[in-house]
Amino acid sequence: MLRVFLRAEIIKLVLYGVFFILAYKFFSVAILPFLLGFMLAQAAFWLTPLIVNREP
Protein backbone atom coordinates (compact mmCIF):
# COMPACT_ATOMS: atom_id res chain seq x y z
CA MET A 1 0.00 0.00 0.00
CA LEU A 2 2.81 2.41 0.86
CA ARG A 3 4.58 1.56 -2.39
CA VAL A 4 1.49 2.52 -4.42
CA PHE A 5 1.20 5.80 -2.51
CA LEU A 6 4.86 6.68 -3.07
CA ARG A 7 4.62 5.81 -6.76
CA ALA A 8 1.59 8.08 -7.11
CA GLU A 9 3.45 10.90 -5.34
CA ILE A 10 6.41 10.52 -7.71
CA ILE A 11 4.09 10.60 -10.72
CA LYS A 12 2.41 13.71 -9.30
CA LEU A 13 5.75 15.48 -8.86
CA VAL A 14 6.85 14.57 -12.38
CA LEU A 15 3.57 15.90 -13.79
CA TYR A 16 4.00 19.12 -11.79
CA GLY A 17 7.43 19.54 -13.32
CA VAL A 18 6.18 18.89 -16.84
CA PHE A 19 3.29 21.32 -16.46
CA PHE A 20 5.54 24.00 -14.95
CA ILE A 21 7.89 23.70 -17.91
CA LEU A 22 5.00 23.81 -20.38
CA ALA A 23 3.44 26.83 -18.68
CA TYR A 24 6.77 28.66 -18.64
CA LYS A 25 7.50 27.79 -22.25
CA PHE A 26 4.11 28.55 -23.82
CA PHE A 27 2.80 31.38 -21.61
CA SER A 28 4.49 34.56 -20.52
CA VAL A 29 4.70 33.98 -16.79
CA ALA A 30 7.07 35.47 -14.26
CA ILE A 31 8.66 32.39 -12.76
CA LEU A 32 9.15 33.66 -9.19
CA PRO A 33 5.53 34.71 -8.52
CA PHE A 34 4.37 31.57 -10.32
CA LEU A 35 6.42 29.29 -8.07
CA LEU A 36 5.62 31.27 -4.91
CA GLY A 37 1.90 31.04 -5.65
CA PHE A 38 2.21 27.30 -6.12
CA MET A 39 4.15 26.88 -2.88
CA LEU A 40 1.63 28.95 -0.93
CA ALA A 41 -1.25 26.90 -2.33
CA GLN A 42 0.50 23.66 -1.32
CA ALA A 43 1.26 25.03 2.15
CA ALA A 44 -2.40 25.94 2.59
CA PHE A 45 -3.42 22.32 1.90
CA TRP A 46 -0.83 21.03 4.39
CA LEU A 47 -1.52 23.54 7.17
CA THR A 48 -5.31 23.70 7.04
CA PRO A 49 -5.84 20.50 9.06
CA LEU A 50 -3.61 21.92 11.80
CA ILE A 51 -5.52 25.21 11.93
CA VAL A 52 -9.12 24.08 11.45
CA ASN A 53 -10.61 22.25 14.39
CA ARG A 54 -12.70 19.30 13.21
CA GLU A 55 -14.41 18.62 16.52
CA PRO A 56 -17.52 20.65 17.44
C-alpha positions in Angstrom: 0.0 0.0 0.0 2.8 2.4 0.9 4.6 1.6 -2.4 1.5 2.5 -4.4 1.2 5.8 -2.5 4.9 6.7 -3.1 4.6 5.8 -6.8 1.6 8.1 -7.1 3.4 10.9 -5.3 6.4 10.5 -7.7 4.1 10.6 -10.7 2.4 13.7 -9.3 5.7 15.5 -8.9 6.9 14.6 -12.4 3.6 15.9 -13.8 4.0 19.1 -11.8 7.4 19.5 -13.3 6.2 18.9 -16.8 3.3 21.3 -16.5 5.5 24.0 -14.9 7.9 23.7 -17.9 5.0 23.8 -20.4 3.4 26.8 -18.7 6.8 28.7 -18.6 7.5 27.8 -22.3 4.1 28.6 -23.8 2.8 31.4 -21.6 4.5 34.6 -20.5 4.7 34.0 -16.8 7.1 35.5 -14.3 8.7 32.4 -12.8 9.2 33.7 -9.2 5.5 34.7 -8.5 4.4 31.6 -10.3 6.4 29.3 -8.1 5.6 31.3 -4.9 1.9 31.0 -5.6 2.2 27.3 -6.1 4.2 26.9 -2.9 1.6 29.0 -0.9 -1.2 26.9 -2.3 0.5 23.7 -1.3 1.3 25.0 2.2 -2.4 25.9 2.6 -3.4 22.3 1.9 -0.8 21.0 4.4 -1.5 23.5 7.2 -5.3 23.7 7.0 -5.8 20.5 9.1 -3.6 21.9 11.8 -5.5 25.2 11.9 -9.1 24.1 11.5 -10.6 22.3 14.4 -12.7 19.3 13.2 -14.4 18.6 16.5 -17.5 20.6 17.4 
